[in-house]
Every structure is written in structure tokens, then in C-alpha cells.
Amino acid sequence: GSMSIKISRVMRRYVHYGPLLATFIIVLVTIMTVTCIILSTPFTSYRLPNGKASWQHHMEMSSFINMTVFLCFAILTSYHFLACMIHGPGFVRHNWKPDTKEAENKLQYCQECEGFKCPRSHHCRKCKRCVKKMDHHCPWINACVGHKNHAHFIRFLFYAATGCFYGGSNIAGTVIKIVFYGNRNFILAYYFNSVPKFVILVFSCGIAYGVSLAVGFLLVMQTRDLSRNTTSIESWIIRKAEWRHNHLGTKFTYPYQLESRWKNFTQVVNMTNFAKGDGYTWPVVSGTDQYTFTEEQIQQKLLKTTTHGRARDHETLQHAVVLAHDPR
């Protein structure tokens, strides 16, 4: 039934180098961090009846809290990572069209999906579908980031960046103890008594900090876009729109930037795990409507096809604006 089809789709999405590599990193950092936390806590040495030495582990409250905090990061990272793939970005329905003929003239038509692109949607060549409020195609989840999974994606970035930094710090502490105080901590020196084990430990530390830095940077960029209620693709369209209107002597108003940054941000990140709205209609500012941005996209596309790389002077731009009123 529909459930088996969905499971099959998710499995095909998961069996890809991006999700598999992300899973490997999550598992590696988790195993090494848990190992380091356990081995960094006190052990008591004693002799067994057969004369062999053994150690009894004592988990202190600080170590227990340390372990609990990290495992929370690991679990939440894994949950939102999987949720991004399970829910998907949200696709525009095949053969979708608006309610009125007038609205059709303000939208772009997708030949591959055989339907109109609803406001804020874009066609993804890799997904081969029109994606609602598409931000970008992410290789790590082997899917687009769009209307349905954007909130999960932001949380995934946050927990991954924070969790990797937290785990990396624990691993780095263990590396320092082994290098400088190995003779004082017999358990650590005994467990990492070979070069391969120590190399894996250092490698895990580098991976954790590297992922934290890279993912943290992406999180900052995503947060900036969310505070403006825009996407990565829309940010580029806005820059072109401002350039175009500047040459025409007019002012471009981005229709989706609401009255406050917080309201913009909570359109995606709120008390639920899903963005607000249905992905077809959007709240807009005064003086604009649902098709203000789509009409701008049509004019930019016509400008591109009209100029064909030639000098984009004022007269050419004016001509493209006139053509945009009759896109087909």
C-alpha cells in the first residue's frame, strides 16, 4: 500500500553516499565520545581470586550528567536527520494549477511536472519534481530542503553542530590526558595502547570539530535567511530584483518579509516540527500579493532570454518588463 511505497522511497533516499557518510560520522563521534567519558572516570584496581588484576568502574554524577547531555545531542541529531528524509521537502502536486486563469498568467509552467509552479516553488533536477519553498538540494539527506522538512533541517544543523563540538571537546580532553598524563591514567594508556587506536581517536576529534565548524557556518547562514523569511534561492532572486529595479528607477518590495525578524523566523522554527502554512499560499506584506514574487521571476527570466548575454542597458530592461506582461 501507500505505507510500503513510502518506506521504499525513504530507503532509496537513505542508500546514498550522503546519508551513509552522515550516519558514519554520527556513529563514530558517538562511540568515541561515550568511550572517552567512560574511560575518563575513576577506576579502582583489585586482584581477582585467580591472581589477575581487574578494575571496578565508578560513574560519578558529573560523568553521568556529561554522558546524558551528549547522548541527548546524539539522539536529537539522529532523529531530525532521519525526519528530514522521511517527511521530505514537500512536492507540488502533479498537474497543479491555480484557481483562476488570471493567476496562471502570473506563474511559471513546469514542462516536466506538467503543471504550474506555485509561489516560492522551484523544480529540482535531482528530485525531478517541483519542490514547495525549495531552499536547496542537500546531499547529506539526499533530498531537497523545502517546506515540509525545513524545520527538521534547522534542528538537525543545531544539534549536529552543538553535539559535535561537545563530543569533540570530550575526545580532545582524552587526547590531552594520554599525551601529557598517560603515566598517571593507566586505564586510558592501556585502552589506547596502540598507534591505530590513537590515530582513530585523533581522527574522531578532527572530524567532530570539522563538522561542528562546517555545519555551524551553514546554520548561521540558514538563520540569517530565516530571519528575513527567505531561502537560499530567493536570496539570489532578490539580489537580481534589486539590481533590475535599480536600473529601472523603481523599488522592489520583497513580499514575504514580515514586520519582525522573530515573526519571520517562527514561520519555520516554532513549537512544532513543521513550518507554517500549506506550501501554496503565504502571508505577504501590504502592497504586495501572492504573485508579486512570481511575476518578478518571470520578468527576470524574460530579461535573461531577451538579452542573451548582451549589454543590459536601460532600454533592454524596459523592453523585458513590457514582455513580462505577456510571458507566453
For each residue, the residues with C-beta under 8 A, 3 or more apart:
1: 4 5
2: 5 6
3: 6 7
4: 1 7 8
5: 1 2 8 9
6: 2 3 9 10
7: 3 4 10 11
8: 4 5 11 12
9: 5 6 12 13 88
10: 6 7 13 14 85 86
11: 7 8 14 15
12: 8 9 15
13: 9 10 16 19 85 88 141 142 143
14: 10 11 19 20 85 142
15: 11 12 19 20
16: 13 19 20 139 142
17: 20 21 139
18: 21 22 138 139 140 141 142
19: 13 14 15 16 22 23 81 85 140 141 142
20: 14 15 16 17 23 24
21: 17 18 24 25 140
22: 18 19 25 26 81 140 141
23: 19 20 26 27
24: 20 21 27 28
25: 21 22 28 29 207 211
26: 22 23 29 30 74 77 78 81 160
27: 23 24 30 31
28: 24 25 31 32 204 207
29: 25 26 32 33 74 163 164 167 168 171 204 207 208 211
30: 26 27 33 34 70 71 74 167
31: 27 28 34 35
32: 28 29 35 36 167 171 200 201 204 205
33: 29 30 36 37 70 74 166 167 170 171 208
34: 30 31 37 38 67 70 71
35: 31 32 38 39 191
36: 32 33 39 40 170 171 173 174 201
37: 33 34 40 41 63 66 67 70 170
38: 34 35 41 57 63 67
39: 35 36 174 187 188 191
40: 36 37 63 170 173 174 177 185 188
41: 37 38 57 58 59 60 63
42: 57 58 60
43: 55 56 57 58 187
44: 55 56 58
45: 53 54 55 186
46: 53 54 55 56
47: 51 52 53 54
48: 51 52 53 54
49:
50:
51: 47 48
52: 47 48
53: 45 46 47 48
54: 45 46 47 48
55: 43 44 45 46 187
56: 43 44 46
57: 38 41 42 43
58: 41 42 43 44
59: 41 63 64
60: 41 42 63 64
61: 64 65
62: 65 66
63: 37 38 40 41 59 60 66 67
64: 59 60 61 67 68
65: 61 62 68 69
66: 37 62 63 69 70 170
67: 34 37 38 63 64 70 71
68: 64 65 71 72
69: 65 66 72 73 166
70: 30 33 34 37 66 67 73 74 163 166 167 170
71: 30 34 67 68 74 75
72: 68 69 75 76
73: 69 70 76 77 159 162 163 166 167
74: 26 29 30 33 70 71 77 78 163 167
75: 71 72 78 79
76: 72 73 79 80 155 159 163
77: 26 73 74 80 81 156 159 160 163
78: 26 74 75 81 82
79: 75 76 82 83
80: 76 77 83 84 152 153 155 156 159 273
81: 19 22 26 77 78 84 85 141 156 160
82: 78 79 85 86
83: 79 80 86 87 149 152 156 273
84: 80 81 87 138 141 143 145 149 152 153 156
85: 10 13 14 19 81 82 88 141 142 143 149
86: 10 82 83
87: 83 84 90 148 149 152
88: 9 13 85 91 143 144 146 148 149
89: 127 131 132 134 143 144 145 146 147 148 149 150
90: 87 131 132 133 146 147 148 149 279
91: 88 127 129 130 131 132
92: 96 110 113 115 117 118 121 129 130 131 132 279
93: 96 115
94: 113 114 115
95: 113 114 115
96: 92 93 113 115 116 118
97: 104 115 116
98: 103 104 107 116 118
99: 103
100: 103 104
101: 104 105
102: 105 106
103: 98 99 100 106 107 290 291
104: 97 98 100 101 107 116
105: 101 102 327 328
106: 102 103 291 294 295 298
107: 98 103 104 116 117 118 119 291 294
108: 116 117 294 297 298 301 327
109: 115 116 117 328
110: 92 113 114 115 116 117 123 130
111: 114
112: 123 128
113: 92 94 95 96 110 123 129 130
114: 94 95 110 111
115: 92 93 94 95 96 97 109 110 130
116: 96 97 98 104 107 108 109 110
117: 92 107 108 109 110 121 122 123 130 294
118: 92 96 98 107 121 130 132 279 280
119: 107 280 281 282 290 291 293 294
120: 132 133 134 147 231 234 256 279 282 293
121: 92 117 118 130 131 132 133 134 279
122: 117 130 131 134 233
123: 110 112 113 117 129 130 131
124: 127 128 129 130 131 134 137 144
125: 128
126: 137 144
127: 89 91 124 131 137 143 144
128: 112 124 125
129: 91 92 113 123 124
130: 91 92 110 113 115 117 118 121 122 123 124
131: 89 90 91 92 121 122 123 124 127 134 144 146 147
132: 89 90 91 92 118 120 121 146 147 148 279 280
133: 90 120 121 146 147 150 231 275 279
134: 89 120 121 122 124 131 144 145 146 231 233
135: 144 145 146 150 153 222 225 231 232 233
136: 144 145 231 232 233
137: 124 126 127 143 144 145
138: 18 84 141 142 143 144 145 153
139: 16 17 18 142
140: 18 19 21 22
141: 13 18 19 22 81 84 85 138 145 149 153
142: 13 14 16 18 19 85 138 139
143: 13 84 85 88 89 127 137 138 149
144: 88 89 124 126 127 131 134 135 136 137 138
145: 84 89 134 135 136 137 138 141 149 150 153
146: 88 89 90 131 132 133 134 135 149 150 279
147: 89 90 120 131 132 133 150 275 277 279
148: 87 88 89 90 132 274 275 279
149: 83 84 85 87 88 89 90 141 143 145 146 152 153
150: 89 133 135 145 146 147 153 154 268 275
151: 154 155 268 269 270 272 273 274 275
152: 80 83 84 87 149 155 156 273
153: 80 84 135 138 141 145 149 150 156 157 222
154: 150 151 157 158 219 222 223 226 268 269
155: 76 80 151 152 158 159 269 273
156: 77 80 81 83 84 152 153 159 160
157: 153 154 160 161 215 218 219 222
158: 154 155 161 162 219
159: 73 76 77 80 155 156 162 163
160: 26 77 81 156 157 163 164 211 212 215
161: 157 158 164 165 211 212 215 216 219
162: 73 158 159 165 166 212
163: 29 70 73 74 76 77 159 160 166 167
164: 29 160 161 167 168 207 208 209 211 212 215
165: 161 162 168 169 208 209 212 216
166: 33 69 70 73 162 163 169 170
167: 29 30 32 33 70 73 74 163 164 170 171 208
168: 29 164 165 171 172 205 208 209 212
169: 165 166 172 173
170: 33 36 37 40 66 70 166 167 173 174
171: 29 32 33 36 167 168 174 175 201 204 205 208
172: 168 169 175 176 205 209
173: 36 40 169 170 176 177
174: 36 39 40 170 171 177 178 188 201
175: 171 172 178 179 201 202 205
176: 172 173 179 180 181
177: 40 173 174 180 181 182 185 188
178: 174 175 181 182 185 188 189 192 198 201
179: 175 176 182
180: 176 177
181: 176 177 178 184 185
182: 177 178 179 185 188 189
183: 189
184: 181
185: 40 177 178 181 182 188 189
186: 45 189 190
187: 39 43 55 190 191
188: 39 40 174 177 178 182 185 191 192
189: 178 182 183 185 186 192 193
190: 186 187 193
191: 35 39 187 188 197
192: 178 188 189 197 198 201
193: 189 190 197
194: 197 198
195: 198 199
196: 199 200
197: 191 192 193 194 200 201
198: 178 192 194 195 201 202
199: 195 196 202 203
200: 32 196 197 203 204
201: 32 36 171 174 175 178 192 197 198 204 205
202: 175 198 199 205 206
203: 199 200 206 207
204: 28 29 32 171 200 201 207 208
205: 32 168 171 172 175 201 202 208 209
206: 202 203 209 210
207: 25 28 29 164 203 204 210 211
208: 29 33 164 165 167 168 171 204 205 211 212
209: 164 165 168 172 205 206 212 213
210: 206 207 213 214
211: 25 29 160 161 164 207 208 214 215
212: 160 161 162 164 165 168 208 209 215 216
213: 209 210 216 217
214: 210 211 217 218
215: 157 160 161 164 211 212 218 219
216: 161 165 212 213 219 220
217: 213 214 220 221
218: 157 214 215 221 222
219: 154 157 158 161 215 216 222 223
220: 216 217 223 224
221: 217 218 224 225 232
222: 135 153 154 157 218 219 225 226
223: 154 219 220 226 227 265
224: 220 221 227 228
225: 135 221 222 228 230 231 232 234 235
226: 154 222 223 229 264 265 267 268 269
227: 223 224 261 264 265
228: 224 225 235 254 257 261 264
229: 226 256 257 258 264 265 267
230: 225 234 235 238 254 256 257
231: 120 133 134 135 136 225 234 235
232: 135 136 221 225 235 236
233: 122 134 135 136 236 237
234: 120 225 230 231 237 238 256 293
235: 225 228 230 231 232 238 239
236: 232 233 239 240
237: 233 234 240 241 293 296 297 300
238: 230 234 235 241 242 252 254
239: 235 236 242 243
240: 236 237 243 244 300
241: 237 238 244 245 252 254 296 300
242: 238 239 245 246 252
243: 239 240 246 247
244: 240 241 247 248 252 299 300 303 317
245: 241 242 248 249 250 251 252
246: 242 243 249
247: 243 244 312 314 317
248: 244 245 314 317 318 321
249: 245 246
250: 245
251: 245
252: 238 241 242 244 245 296
253: 285 287 288 292
254: 228 230 238 241 257 285 293
255: 282 284 285 288 289 290 292 293
256: 120 229 230 234 282 283 284 285 293
257: 228 229 230 254 264 285
258: 229 263 264 267 283 285
259: 263 285
260: 263 264
261: 227 228 264 265
262: 265 266
263: 258 259 260 266 267
264: 226 227 228 229 257 258 260 261 267
265: 223 226 227 229 261 262 268 269
266: 262 263 269 270 276
267: 226 229 258 263 264 270 275 276 277 283
268: 150 151 154 226 265 275 276
269: 151 154 155 226 265 266
270: 151 266 267 276
271:
272: 151
273: 80 83 151 152 155
274: 148 151
275: 133 147 148 150 151 267 268
276: 266 267 268 270
277: 147 267 280 281 282 283
278: 281
279: 90 92 118 120 121 132 133 146 147 148
280: 118 119 132 277
281: 119 277 278 290
282: 119 120 255 256 277 290
283: 256 258 267 277
284: 255 256 288 289 290 292
285: 253 254 255 256 257 258 259 288
286:
287: 253
288: 253 255 284 285 292 293
289: 255 284 292
290: 103 119 255 281 282 284 294
291: 103 106 107 119 294 295
292: 253 255 284 288 289 295 296
293: 119 120 234 237 254 255 256 288 296 297
294: 106 107 108 117 119 290 291 297 298
295: 106 291 292 298 299 324
296: 237 241 252 292 293 299 300
297: 108 237 293 294 300 301
298: 106 108 294 295 301 302 324 327
299: 244 295 296 302 303 320 321 324
300: 237 240 241 244 296 297 303 304
301: 108 297 298 304 305 327
302: 298 299 305 306 320 323 324 327
303: 244 299 300 306 307 312 316 317 320
304: 300 301 307
305: 301 302 308
306: 302 303 316 319 320 323
307: 303 304 310 311 312 316 320
308: 305
309:
310: 307 316
311: 307 316
312: 247 303 307 316 317
313: 316 317
314: 247 248 317 318
315: 318 319
316: 303 306 307 310 311 312 313 319 320
317: 244 247 248 303 312 313 314 320 321
318: 248 314 315 321 322
319: 306 315 316 322 323
320: 299 302 303 306 307 316 317 323 324
321: 248 299 317 318 324 325
322: 318 319 325
323: 302 306 319 320 326 327
324: 295 298 299 302 320 321 327
325: 321 322
326: 323
327: 105 108 298 301 302 323 324
328: 105 109
